[in-house]
Amino acid sequence: ALLTAWYALSRTIALTALHRMGRRVRVALVGTESVCATLAGEIRNHAPRLLELSDIAAVDADASDDAAAATIGDALRRAHPDQVVLAPAGIASARIPSLLAACDAAPELFIYPDIELAALSGAPLAGIAGVPVVALHPNLASSPYRYGKRCLDFAAAAALLLLGAPLWLLIAAAIRLDSPGPVFFTQERVGLR
């Protein structure tokens, strides 16, 4: 729980820093036109300063997998999104794997779950503009806030090490005063080395 809270907090701080530098995260939506329009409205209403709706790949529920993959590929090449949200509501469940494969080039891929997909227990949940999504493969290596998040993680770790060092010294001194021998327990082991 603490790690999840740290991830959410540091991600929010990194996104805010990007916003102050004039950079917004580009989001592309993939799904039927009506569901994408609803999600686009949510993004525009809840996070207009942090997120930019870069493109919508409206997939016809009756179109072939090849046509859907071509539509998605064109949208991803045109928009260069940082995040892609797949909204499969209204699309047959058997077609979802091919849509996911078409979205695989995205730096971060999320799925907007409907009732059937909400049963993905154990999948990490995230939120984009207040919309609950399931993170399928977050790839921070090509994410727009990779460097900011890395610096923030490093600074937090360094601060915790510095703040914890006096406590560790007190514990080491207490062990040394209370027990004979060294602070760290060592033991000779029998074996090859």
N, C-alpha and C positions, 0 to 999 in steps of 0.2 A: 504494500500500500504506500509506503514511504517512497519507494522508487518510482511508482506511478505518479505520485504527487510531484516529485522533483521533475520528472519528464514534462508533465503538463505545465508547471511553473516556468521551467527554463525555456520551453517552447514558446510560451506566451511572451516572455521577456525578449527572446530573440526576434519574434515577429514584430513586437513593438519597436525594437531598435531598427529593424528594416523599414518600418513605416516612417520613422523619424528621418531616415535617410532618403525617403521618397520612393522606396521599393515596395511593391505589393506582390503577394503570392498569386500566381496565375492558376486558376482552377478551370478545368474542362469537365463538362458533364456529358455522360453517355447514357442513352436510354430512349424510351419513347418520348415523343415531343411533349405530351402533357405532363409527364412526371418531371422531365427536365425543366419545363417552364415553372413548375411549382418550386423545385429546388433553387432555380435561378432567382425567383422572387425572395426566397428565404435568405439567400446569400446577399442580395442587394439590400434587404431590410435590416439584417443583423450585423453584417461586417463589411460595410461599403469601404471603409478606410484601409482595412488590412488585406482584403481579397479582391481580386479582379477576375471577373468572369471572362475567360479568354475565348472560349468557344463552346458550342453545344453540338454534339454529334447525335442528331435525332435518328434513331434506328427504327425503321418500320418493323412492327411485330411480325409481319408476314414476309419480310424480305429474306433472301437466302443468306447463309452464313458468309459467303464470299462478298456479297454486296454490303453487308453490315461491316465486315472487316475492312473493306475499302473505304467506307464512310468514316469509320473510326480512324484509320490510318491517315486519311487526308486531313481530318480535324487535328490530329496530334502533330503532324508535320507543319500545318499552317499556324497553330497556336503556340507550340513549344510550352505546354503547361508544366507547372511545378507539381501539381496534384491533379489526379483524374478521379472522378466519382462516377462509378457505374451504378445506375439505378435500374435494376432489372424488372421492376414491377410491370406487369402486362406482357412480359416476354416469357415464352415457354422455358421451363427449367432446363430442358435438354440443350437449349441454345446458350446458356450462361457460360459454360466452359469455353466455347469458341469466342464469345465476347471478351472474356477475361484474357484469352490468348492474344486477341487483337489489341488489348490495352496494356500488354505486358511491358512495353517500352517506356511506360510512364515512370518518372522518378518516384512518385508515391501513388499507390493505387488504393482506393477505398471503395467499399460497396455500400450502397444505401439499402439496408435490409427491409424486405417486406415481411409479412407474417411467416412465410415458409423459411426464409433465410435467417430470421431472428433466432432460430434454433442452433445457430453456429456457436455453441457453447465453447468457451475457452478462447475464442478469437478476441484479440485486443480491440476494445472500443475506443473511438475517438470522436471528436466533434468538429464539424466545419460550419461556422456561422450558426451554431446552436443546433445543427442538424446531426443526429446521431448516425455515425457511420462505422463500419468495421474495417480496420486497417488490414489490408491483405499482405502487402509487402512494403513497409516503410523503408525507403532506401535513403538514408541521410547522406550517403556519399555524393549524391548529385542534387541534393536539396538546396534551396536558396539560403537557408539559414544554417548550413553546416558549420561554417567557421564561427559564427556567433555562438551557436550552441556548444561547440568544442571549447571555445574560450571561457564561456560561462561555467561549464563543467570543471575545467581546470582551475579556475579561480575559486570555485566553491570547495573543491578538494584541498587546495592549498590553504584556504582559510580554516577549514576544519582540522587540518593537520597542525597548523600553528596554534589554534585554540585548544586542541587536545594535548599538545606536547607537555604543558605544565602538569596536567593531570597524570600523564604517563610517568613523568619524573617523580611525582609524589608517590605513586603506586610502587615504582621501582625502589624508592628509598624506604618505604614501609616494609617491603619484602626483605630488603637487605638488613634492616634493623631487627626484624622479627625472626628471621630464619638464618641459620648458618648456611654458608655457601653462596653461589652466584644467584643473580636474579632470574636468569633463564635456566630451566632444568635441562640438564644434559644426561645422557645415559649411554654407556657403551653397549653396542649391539653385536650379537654374534652373527656372522654371515660372511659372504664373499668379500665385501668391501666395508 
